[in-house]
């Protein structure tokens, strides 16, 4: 893709500028010369032919908008002359066939993961501390202060000062010179190396603002999400704080856990503050039981696992005009590779499937799932309209500035993350991945809410494409950030793991980049390479509230 402009699909009547194009430049598309009538910014689009008001505009082979003003061939496509429009879709599907990619390079490959008794395999080994209501967030903070740094886990400090070493020297009668020569600074890296429990990757504290005050359905959904986190193969066990009077009762969480797996064999310790003798007694019990849980979790070590144990979250955020050309389709190819190997990629963000619904419906393997997707999309769209918004308001200012001017344009590019394989299962929010193959999960387009939902439904690793850059991570699943362009990768290399900008420059094809992505996923899943989000401690966790607040 080393040309200065590209027509993505033969049906497209707008063209993408790969580099900035000056007024007067002659472009040739399908044998026709077009002279640009104005400057075209990089990642933005220009008209392939003349448009009258109301004419349909196509990109990625689908309807993405309609002209609001007359547009001449060679003129820029902007928010001033185009409005959002998307294709209608029906609750009926056409026959779908799929040609799986060649996976010979990956056959027999394994990753080193943590095997759980239910047959799932984790890419990490974490202990969770969870409040059932926001009232318990303070106690969660106290537990974090008591455990994290002392056990060699995440700290917000760049270094620790060991004053205890000086106290010991003083009590032993050490001289002034001995005290001055006593090392007392420990770096963050040294603290990590000296973990008390080397086989436990961390203790994660899932604070939130829910569990009470909203409608009962909010608390039920929260408990289902938290149950999904406890059940996730990246988790060894959990400590649960309950106040006692909140909507999200202990029994509600236990019922949610039973619904996922009635035979779940993980230690989960519950503490209820309104039944405790005192706050001190509550914290003491929490610390001791968590410590005992960590002892057991530390007995688990990484062992080889087949690649079909990977449940891959497909996410995007801070998208730009190249996201749907490089990063997303490359991730889609990696998704197809994983499907062919028996794994389970998961595509979320339903507002960003607007305009490609019929393609998704056609790809569903069963009538039940195609209808479920149809119903979820209709209900979600209606809910957005009911509060005075709509999918057409989805593109952010950053998206628009970088060339994604309608939701359908953004969605058609975002959907490329799901590759081309059949859809084996459609899930509503908090429902669990139980089938291999491409799964669809209903979540918002909001980056963190969506990523939180993906992991809550069972993803043990996430790849997150971005064109503008984002630090987003997750408490228990590694989130690999992939840039759509090389400029971003070089500028924000501290938070970006993979560069798909080589597809734009022509150094990689979609296929070769997809293979590189899967290679990198395997290394991260094995603990050989840490994602940048893990290294920076980006523990983003936002449950999705679907109801009003009472």
Secondary structure, 3 states (H helix, E strand, C coil): CCCCEECCCCCCCEEEECCCECCCCEEEECCEEEECCCCECCCCEEECCCECCCCEEEECCEEEEEECCCECCCCEECCCCEEECCCCCCCCCCCCCCCCCCCCCCCCCEEEEEECCCCCEECCCEEEEEECCHHHHHHHHHHHHHHCCCCCCCCCCCEEECHHHHHHHHHCCCCHHHHHCCCCEEEHHHHHHCCCCCCCCEEEECCCCCCCCECHHHHHHHHHHHHHHHHCCCEEEEEEEECCCCCCCHHHHHHHHHHHCCCCCCEEEEEEHHHCCCHHHHHHHHHHHHHHHHHHHCCCCCEEEEHHHCEEEEEECCCCCCCCCCHHHHHHHHHHHHHHCCCEEEECCHHHHCCCHHHHHHHECCHHHHHHHHHHHHHHHHHHHHCCCCHHHCCCHHHHHCCCCCHHHHHHHHHHHHCCCCEEEEECCCCCCCCCCEEEECCCCCHHHHHHHHHHCCCCEEEEEECCCCCCCCCCCEEEEEECCHHHHHHCCCCCCEECHHHHHCCCCHHHHHHHHHHHHHHHHCCCCCCHHHHCCCCCCCCCCCCCEC
